[in-house]
Amino acid sequence: MASTAQADVAAALSLVMRPRIESQINNVAVLPYILPITRGEGKSVNWTAKFTGAANATASTEGVARSSTDADDEISVPATLPWAQYDKTSSVTDLAQAAAGSNYNPESIQAIGNDLLAGLAGDQAMRLALGIATDCYAGNDGASPPQLAGAARIIDSSGTVCGINPSTFTEWASVEDTGALAAVTFDVVRNWFTNIYNACGMMPEFVTCPSNVFNALRALYSDFDPSVREVSTSRGGGMDGREPRAVKLAAGMRAIEIDQVPFVLDRHCTANTMYAWNTQFVEIQQLDPLASLLAQGPEGLNDLFSRIAGRTVTLPRQDIEGMMARSAGLRPHLNLLGKRGLSNEANIAVFAQFKWSRRNAFGKYTFA
C-alpha cells in the first residue's frame, strides 16, 4: 500500500457540515478484552512449571528413622516463549494532510483534531487488536517471525510447547474431547467440564466458541433466555493484573450460560471448536512503553505529551490520575517515522506474548 493521497480522500472530504464517517468494518475482538494483560520484562517470557515427582504421604511407624534415600520432591521445569511483534503503518501525503486540516468538516474522513495521520493511526490500532485476536487462537510461537502462542496450539493434549514435552511430563496437557455438533447436549458439556475438573481440580471460568457452535448451544434452551452480559474472571484487575474482576461484554459480544459458566461468541475462535479458560493460569504479557513513564509520575507523562505536541503540555490532574490508575491493557508503541519528502508516516506496534502457566487447566472440544 502507498501513502494516502489527496485524491483518495477528496470524494469523502465534505465541504459542508455532515455526520462523521461511519465505519463498515467488523471490529469486534473478544479475547484481548477478557484475558488479563500484564507487563512483561526481559528477553523472553519465562516461568517455572512444577510437575509430580513425589508420592502422596502414607501412614508410618512411630519413631521411624529417615534419611536422604527416603526423600522425594516435585520436579521444577523452566518454560519459555519468545516475544511476538505486531505492527501497522499509516502514511499520508502533505497535500492530503493540508486538505484535511483546512476543511470545515475534517471528521468526514476521520481526521482527529484536523490531523488525518492521527485518525488513520487510530484505525491501525484497531487492526492491531484484530490481528492479535486472530493469533490468540491461530498464532504459532515457533513461526518465523514468532507469533503469539495461540490456543489452538497450547490447549491441546499433545505436542511440545513452551519447551516442555508432555510425553515426559504427562500433566503438561490440556483436556481434549471430540463429538458431533448435531448430537451436542447439556450432558456432553457437563462431561467435558468434569474431565477438566478431574485434570486440574477446577471448573472453567468461561468458554469461547464460534457462531455455529454458539447457535447450537443456544438452541438447547427453548423456554428462556440464558444470555449474560458479564464474564467473571479470577484475575485481571489492577495495575498488576492480579485482582479478581467481572468483565462487562462490549457491544457486539454475546454470551449464554450453561451450569453457571458463560459461553462467549468469538468470531476469531477456531472453526467447530470450543475452548475452556481459567484466567488464573493464562495472561498476555507485553513490553509496556508507558511503564517507565508511569513510574516517574506526572513529570514523565507531561514530558511525553510535550514531546509529541512540540510544546509544553501540562495534563489536568484527573487525567494523570486516570492514566496511572487504569487497568493494564494493550498499549501500543507509536512512532513517527523520519520525514521523507512530502509525506508523513506513523508506525504503531505491540510487543507481547502469552504466558500459559498451567496447561491442564484448559480444555478443547472439537466438533465433527
C-alpha positions, 0 to 999 in steps of 0.5 A: 500500500502507498501513502494516502493521497489527496485524491483518495480522500477528496470524494469523502472530504465534505465541504459542508457540515455532515455526520462523521464517517461511519465505519463498515468494518467488523471490529469486534475482538473478544479475547484481548478484552477478557484475558488479563494483560500484564507487563512483561520484562526481559528477553523472553517470557519465562516461568517455572512449571512444577510437575509430580515427582513425589508420592502422596504421604502414607501412614508410618511407624512411630519413631521411624528413622529417615534419611536422604534415600527416603526423600522425594520432591516435585520436579521444577521445569523452566518454560519459555516463549519468545516475544511476538511483534505486531505492527501497522503503518499509516502514511499520508501525503502533505497535500492530503494532510493540508486538505484535511486540516483546512476543511470545515468538516475534517471528521468526514474522513476521520481526521482527529483534531484536523490531523488525518495521520492521527485518525488513520493511526487510530484505525491501525490500532484497531487492526492491531487488536484484530490481528492479535485476536486472530493469533490468540487462537491461530498464532504459532510461537515457533513461526518465523517471525514468532507469533503469539502462542495461540490456543489452538496450539497450547490447549491441546493434549499433545505436542511440545510447547513452551519447551516442555514435552508432555510425553515426559511430563504427562500433566503438561496437557490440556483436556481434549474431547471430540463429538458431533455438533448435531448430537451436542447436549447439556450432558456432553458439556457437563462431561467435558467440564468434569474431565477438566475438573478431574485434570486440574481440580477446577471448573472453567471460568468461561468458554469461547466458541464460534457462531455455529457452535454458539447457535447450537448451544443456544438452541438447547434452551427453548423456554428462556433466555440464558444470555449474560452480559458479564464474564467473571474472571479470577484475575485481571484487575489492577495495575498488576493484573492480579485482582479478581474482576467481572468483565462487562461484554462490549457491544457486539459480544454475546454470551449464554450460560450453561451450569453457571459458566458463560459461553462467549461468541468469538468470531476469531475462535477456531472453526467447530471448536470450543475452548475452556479458560481459567484466567488464573493460569493464562495472561498476555504479557507485553513490553509496556512503553508507558511503564517507565513513564508511569513510574516517574509520575506526572513529570514523565507523562507531561514530558511525553505529551510535550514531546509529541505536541512540540510544546509544553503540555501540562495534563489536568490532574484527573487525567494523570490520575486516570492514566496511572490508575487504569487497568493494564491493557494493550498499549501500543508503541507509536512512532513517527517515522523520519520525514521523507519528502512530502509525506508523513508516516506513523508506525504503531506496534505491540510487543507481547506474548502469552504466558500459559502457566498451567496447561491442564487447566484448559480444555478443547472440544472439537466438533465433527 
